[in-house]
Protein backbone atom coordinates (compact mmCIF):
# COMPACT_ATOMS: atom_id res chain seq x y z
CA UNK A 1 0.00 0.00 0.00
CA UNK A 2 1.25 3.48 -0.84
CA UNK A 3 0.64 6.43 1.49
CA UNK A 4 -0.60 9.77 0.28
CA UNK A 5 1.46 12.84 1.27
CA UNK A 6 1.26 13.36 5.02
CA UNK A 7 -1.13 16.07 6.12
CA UNK A 8 -3.15 14.48 8.94
CA UNK A 9 -6.44 13.60 7.34
CA UNK A 10 -9.53 13.75 9.54
CA UNK A 11 -12.13 11.01 9.58
CA UNK A 12 -14.56 13.28 7.75
CA UNK A 13 -11.99 14.15 5.08
CA UNK A 14 -11.13 10.49 4.56
CA UNK A 15 -14.75 9.42 4.16
CA UNK A 16 -15.52 12.24 1.76
CA UNK A 17 -12.46 11.38 -0.32
CA UNK A 18 -13.05 7.63 -0.23
CA UNK A 19 -16.70 7.82 -1.18
CA UNK A 20 -15.79 9.85 -4.24
CA UNK A 21 -12.86 7.67 -5.29
CA UNK A 22 -12.82 4.96 -7.96
CA UNK A 23 -10.19 3.00 -6.01
CA UNK A 24 -9.97 1.76 -2.42
CA UNK A 25 -7.95 3.33 0.39
CA UNK A 26 -7.43 2.34 4.00
CA UNK A 27 -7.08 4.89 6.79
CA UNK A 28 -4.59 4.61 9.67
CA UNK A 29 -3.94 7.31 12.23
CA UNK A 30 -4.42 10.25 9.87
CA UNK A 31 -2.75 8.62 6.87
CA UNK A 32 -4.54 7.39 3.75
CA UNK A 33 -3.10 4.36 1.95
CA UNK A 34 -3.98 3.33 -1.60
CA UNK A 35 -4.63 -0.40 -1.94
CA UNK A 36 -2.78 -2.13 -4.74
CA UNK A 37 -4.27 -4.87 -6.88
CA UNK A 38 -3.99 -8.47 -5.75
CA UNK A 39 -2.19 -11.36 -7.43
CA UNK A 40 -4.07 -14.11 -9.22
CA UNK A 41 -3.31 -16.54 -6.39
CA UNK A 42 -4.52 -14.07 -3.75
CA UNK A 43 -7.77 -13.54 -5.64
CA UNK A 44 -8.36 -17.28 -6.04
CA UNK A 45 -7.71 -18.08 -2.36
CA UNK A 46 -9.92 -15.19 -1.30
CA UNK A 47 -12.71 -16.20 -3.68
CA UNK A 48 -12.54 -19.83 -2.55
CA UNK A 49 -12.77 -18.88 1.13
CA UNK A 50 -15.73 -16.60 0.40
CA UNK A 51 -17.52 -19.25 -1.67
CA UNK A 52 -17.08 -21.93 0.99
CA UNK A 53 -18.43 -19.75 3.78
CA UNK A 54 -21.18 -18.20 1.65
CA UNK A 55 -22.62 -21.64 0.86
CA UNK A 56 -22.72 -22.56 4.55
CA UNK A 57 -24.28 -19.26 5.66
CA UNK A 58 -27.32 -19.35 3.36
CA UNK A 59 -29.66 -20.61 6.07
CA UNK A 60 -28.08 -18.68 8.94
CA UNK A 61 -28.74 -15.18 10.25
CA UNK A 62 -25.39 -13.99 8.93
CA UNK A 63 -24.23 -11.87 6.00
CA UNK A 64 -20.90 -12.27 4.21
CA UNK A 65 -18.99 -9.69 2.18
CA UNK A 66 -15.82 -9.89 0.11
CA UNK A 67 -13.15 -7.26 -0.50
CA UNK A 68 -15.11 -4.06 -1.08
CA UNK A 69 -16.97 -3.58 2.21
CA UNK A 70 -15.30 -0.99 4.41
CA UNK A 71 -15.02 -1.63 8.16
CA UNK A 72 -14.66 1.16 10.71
CA UNK A 73 -12.54 0.19 13.69
CA UNK A 74 -12.21 3.67 15.16
CA UNK A 75 -12.27 7.32 14.11
CA UNK A 76 -8.68 6.85 12.94
CA UNK A 77 -8.89 3.38 11.38
CA UNK A 78 -10.88 2.15 8.38
CA UNK A 79 -9.98 -1.08 6.59
CA UNK A 80 -11.13 -3.38 3.78
CA UNK A 81 -10.94 -7.02 4.94
CA UNK A 82 -10.66 -9.75 2.30
CA UNK A 83 -13.75 -11.44 3.73
CA UNK A 84 -16.01 -10.25 6.55
CA UNK A 85 -19.02 -11.93 8.16
CA UNK A 86 -21.55 -10.30 10.46
CA UNK A 87 -24.11 -12.40 12.33
CA UNK A 88 -27.30 -10.88 13.62
CA UNK A 89 -28.30 -7.35 12.70
CA UNK A 90 -25.78 -5.49 10.57
CA UNK A 91 -24.77 -2.08 11.89
CA UNK A 92 -23.44 0.64 9.63
CA UNK A 93 -21.72 3.94 10.32
CA UNK A 94 -24.38 6.10 8.71
CA UNK A 95 -27.17 6.25 6.13
CA UNK A 96 -24.69 5.59 3.29
CA UNK A 97 -24.72 1.92 4.40
CA UNK A 98 -21.20 1.37 3.07
CA UNK A 99 -19.18 1.10 6.28
CA UNK A 100 -19.76 -1.86 8.59
CA UNK A 101 -19.09 -1.39 12.30
CA UNK A 102 -19.91 -4.80 13.84
CA UNK A 103 -18.08 -7.66 12.07
CA UNK A 104 -18.21 -11.09 13.70
CA UNK A 105 -15.43 -12.77 11.70
CA UNK A 106 -12.68 -11.28 9.53
CA UNK A 107 -10.49 -13.11 7.02
CA UNK A 108 -7.23 -11.66 5.69
CA UNK A 109 -5.33 -13.45 2.92
CA UNK A 110 -1.64 -12.86 3.59
CA UNK A 111 0.54 -11.12 1.02
CA UNK A 112 4.29 -10.44 1.25
CA UNK A 113 3.77 -6.67 1.41
CA UNK A 114 1.00 -6.75 4.06
CA UNK A 115 1.67 -9.89 6.14
CA UNK A 116 3.57 -8.16 8.94
CA UNK A 117 0.87 -5.50 9.29
CA UNK A 118 -1.96 -8.07 9.15
CA UNK A 119 -0.31 -10.04 11.96
CA UNK A 120 0.52 -7.12 14.24
CA UNK A 121 -0.89 -3.62 13.89
CA UNK A 122 -4.03 -4.58 12.00
CA UNK A 123 -4.87 -7.40 14.40
CA UNK A 124 -4.30 -5.10 17.37
CA UNK A 125 -6.77 -2.67 15.84
CA UNK A 126 -9.35 -5.38 15.10
CA UNK A 127 -9.27 -6.42 18.75
CA UNK A 128 -10.83 -3.05 19.63
CA UNK A 129 -14.08 -4.21 18.01
CA UNK A 130 -16.25 -5.80 20.70
CA UNK A 131 -18.27 -7.59 18.01
CA UNK A 132 -15.28 -9.41 16.50
CA UNK A 133 -15.05 -13.05 17.62
CA UNK A 134 -12.67 -14.64 15.11
CA UNK A 135 -9.76 -13.44 12.99
CA UNK A 136 -8.33 -15.68 10.26
CA UNK A 137 -4.99 -15.29 8.50
CA UNK A 138 -4.88 -17.36 5.32
CA UNK A 139 -1.60 -18.11 3.55
CA UNK A 140 -1.51 -18.01 -0.22
CA UNK A 141 1.87 -19.76 -0.46
CA UNK A 142 0.99 -22.97 1.40
CA UNK A 143 -2.09 -24.72 2.80
CA UNK A 144 -2.19 -22.98 6.15
CA UNK A 145 -4.76 -21.01 8.13
CA UNK A 146 -4.16 -19.32 11.47
CA UNK A 147 -7.14 -18.48 13.66
CA UNK A 148 -7.51 -16.19 16.67
CA UNK A 149 -10.68 -16.88 18.66
CA UNK A 150 -11.89 -14.47 21.35
CA UNK A 151 -12.42 -16.18 24.71
CA UNK A 152 -14.97 -15.25 27.37
CA UNK A 153 -12.25 -13.50 29.37
CA UNK A 154 -11.34 -11.34 26.34
CA UNK A 155 -8.11 -13.16 25.54
CA UNK A 156 -7.47 -14.62 22.08
CA UNK A 157 -6.76 -18.34 21.62
CA UNK A 158 -4.51 -19.26 18.69
CA UNK A 159 -4.99 -22.27 16.41
CA UNK A 160 -3.04 -23.18 13.28
CA UNK A 161 -4.04 -25.81 10.74
CA UNK A 162 -2.00 -27.02 7.77
CA UNK A 163 -2.43 -29.43 4.89
CA UNK A 164 -5.20 -29.87 2.36
CA UNK A 165 -6.91 -32.53 4.51
CA UNK A 166 -7.33 -30.13 7.46
CA UNK A 167 -10.57 -28.47 8.53
CA UNK A 168 -11.28 -25.72 11.05
CA UNK A 169 -14.48 -25.21 13.02
CA UNK A 170 -15.55 -21.56 13.16
CA UNK A 171 -17.82 -21.31 16.22
CA UNK A 172 -18.56 -17.61 15.81
CA UNK A 173 -20.50 -18.27 12.59
CA UNK A 174 -21.29 -21.98 12.88
CA UNK A 175 -19.26 -23.01 9.83
CA UNK A 176 -16.42 -25.36 8.97
CA UNK A 177 -13.54 -24.20 6.79
CA UNK A 178 -11.96 -26.92 4.66
CA UNK A 179 -8.47 -26.20 3.38
CA UNK A 180 -9.19 -28.37 0.35
CA UNK A 181 -11.94 -25.87 -0.53
CA UNK A 182 -9.84 -22.79 0.27
CA UNK A 183 -6.97 -23.98 -1.94
CA UNK A 184 -8.98 -25.48 -4.77
CA UNK A 185 -7.11 -24.92 -8.07
CA UNK A 186 -4.31 -23.08 -6.25
CA UNK A 187 -0.79 -24.06 -7.28
CA UNK A 188 2.02 -23.45 -4.82
CA UNK A 189 5.58 -22.45 -5.70
CA UNK A 190 4.78 -20.29 -8.74
CA UNK A 191 7.94 -18.18 -8.80
CA UNK A 192 6.85 -16.24 -11.88
CA UNK A 193 3.82 -14.70 -10.24
CA UNK A 194 4.58 -11.34 -8.72
CA UNK A 195 2.70 -10.28 -5.62
CA UNK A 196 1.44 -6.71 -5.68
CA UNK A 197 -0.80 -6.52 -2.64
C-alpha positions in Angstrom: 0.0 0.0 0.0 1.3 3.5 -0.8 0.6 6.4 1.5 -0.6 9.8 0.3 1.5 12.8 1.3 1.3 13.4 5.0 -1.1 16.1 6.1 -3.1 14.5 8.9 -6.4 13.6 7.3 -9.5 13.8 9.5 -12.1 11.0 9.6 -14.6 13.3 7.8 -12.0 14.1 5.1 -11.1 10.5 4.6 -14.8 9.4 4.2 -15.5 12.2 1.8 -12.5 11.4 -0.3 -13.1 7.6 -0.2 -16.7 7.8 -1.2 -15.8 9.9 -4.2 -12.9 7.7 -5.3 -12.8 5.0 -8.0 -10.2 3.0 -6.0 -10.0 1.8 -2.4 -7.9 3.3 0.4 -7.4 2.3 4.0 -7.1 4.9 6.8 -4.6 4.6 9.7 -3.9 7.3 12.2 -4.4 10.2 9.9 -2.8 8.6 6.9 -4.5 7.4 3.7 -3.1 4.4 1.9 -4.0 3.3 -1.6 -4.6 -0.4 -1.9 -2.8 -2.1 -4.7 -4.3 -4.9 -6.9 -4.0 -8.5 -5.8 -2.2 -11.4 -7.4 -4.1 -14.1 -9.2 -3.3 -16.5 -6.4 -4.5 -14.1 -3.7 -7.8 -13.5 -5.6 -8.4 -17.3 -6.0 -7.7 -18.1 -2.4 -9.9 -15.2 -1.3 -12.7 -16.2 -3.7 -12.5 -19.8 -2.6 -12.8 -18.9 1.1 -15.7 -16.6 0.4 -17.5 -19.3 -1.7 -17.1 -21.9 1.0 -18.4 -19.8 3.8 -21.2 -18.2 1.7 -22.6 -21.6 0.9 -22.7 -22.6 4.6 -24.3 -19.3 5.7 -27.3 -19.4 3.4 -29.7 -20.6 6.1 -28.1 -18.7 8.9 -28.7 -15.2 10.3 -25.4 -14.0 8.9 -24.2 -11.9 6.0 -20.9 -12.3 4.2 -19.0 -9.7 2.2 -15.8 -9.9 0.1 -13.1 -7.3 -0.5 -15.1 -4.1 -1.1 -17.0 -3.6 2.2 -15.3 -1.0 4.4 -15.0 -1.6 8.2 -14.7 1.2 10.7 -12.5 0.2 13.7 -12.2 3.7 15.2 -12.3 7.3 14.1 -8.7 6.8 12.9 -8.9 3.4 11.4 -10.9 2.1 8.4 -10.0 -1.1 6.6 -11.1 -3.4 3.8 -10.9 -7.0 4.9 -10.7 -9.7 2.3 -13.8 -11.4 3.7 -16.0 -10.2 6.5 -19.0 -11.9 8.2 -21.5 -10.3 10.5 -24.1 -12.4 12.3 -27.3 -10.9 13.6 -28.3 -7.3 12.7 -25.8 -5.5 10.6 -24.8 -2.1 11.9 -23.4 0.6 9.6 -21.7 3.9 10.3 -24.4 6.1 8.7 -27.2 6.3 6.1 -24.7 5.6 3.3 -24.7 1.9 4.4 -21.2 1.4 3.1 -19.2 1.1 6.3 -19.8 -1.9 8.6 -19.1 -1.4 12.3 -19.9 -4.8 13.8 -18.1 -7.7 12.1 -18.2 -11.1 13.7 -15.4 -12.8 11.7 -12.7 -11.3 9.5 -10.5 -13.1 7.0 -7.2 -11.7 5.7 -5.3 -13.4 2.9 -1.6 -12.9 3.6 0.5 -11.1 1.0 4.3 -10.4 1.2 3.8 -6.7 1.4 1.0 -6.7 4.1 1.7 -9.9 6.1 3.6 -8.2 8.9 0.9 -5.5 9.3 -2.0 -8.1 9.1 -0.3 -10.0 12.0 0.5 -7.1 14.2 -0.9 -3.6 13.9 -4.0 -4.6 12.0 -4.9 -7.4 14.4 -4.3 -5.1 17.4 -6.8 -2.7 15.8 -9.3 -5.4 15.1 -9.3 -6.4 18.8 -10.8 -3.1 19.6 -14.1 -4.2 18.0 -16.2 -5.8 20.7 -18.3 -7.6 18.0 -15.3 -9.4 16.5 -15.0 -13.0 17.6 -12.7 -14.6 15.1 -9.8 -13.4 13.0 -8.3 -15.7 10.3 -5.0 -15.3 8.5 -4.9 -17.4 5.3 -1.6 -18.1 3.6 -1.5 -18.0 -0.2 1.9 -19.8 -0.5 1.0 -23.0 1.4 -2.1 -24.7 2.8 -2.2 -23.0 6.1 -4.8 -21.0 8.1 -4.2 -19.3 11.5 -7.1 -18.5 13.7 -7.5 -16.2 16.7 -10.7 -16.9 18.7 -11.9 -14.5 21.3 -12.4 -16.2 24.7 -15.0 -15.3 27.4 -12.2 -13.5 29.4 -11.3 -11.3 26.3 -8.1 -13.2 25.5 -7.5 -14.6 22.1 -6.8 -18.3 21.6 -4.5 -19.3 18.7 -5.0 -22.3 16.4 -3.0 -23.2 13.3 -4.0 -25.8 10.7 -2.0 -27.0 7.8 -2.4 -29.4 4.9 -5.2 -29.9 2.4 -6.9 -32.5 4.5 -7.3 -30.1 7.5 -10.6 -28.5 8.5 -11.3 -25.7 11.1 -14.5 -25.2 13.0 -15.6 -21.6 13.2 -17.8 -21.3 16.2 -18.6 -17.6 15.8 -20.5 -18.3 12.6 -21.3 -22.0 12.9 -19.3 -23.0 9.8 -16.4 -25.4 9.0 -13.5 -24.2 6.8 -12.0 -26.9 4.7 -8.5 -26.2 3.4 -9.2 -28.4 0.4 -11.9 -25.9 -0.5 -9.8 -22.8 0.3 -7.0 -24.0 -1.9 -9.0 -25.5 -4.8 -7.1 -24.9 -8.1 -4.3 -23.1 -6.3 -0.8 -24.1 -7.3 2.0 -23.4 -4.8 5.6 -22.4 -5.7 4.8 -20.3 -8.7 7.9 -18.2 -8.8 6.9 -16.2 -11.9 3.8 -14.7 -10.2 4.6 -11.3 -8.7 2.7 -10.3 -5.6 1.4 -6.7 -5.7 -0.8 -6.5 -2.6 
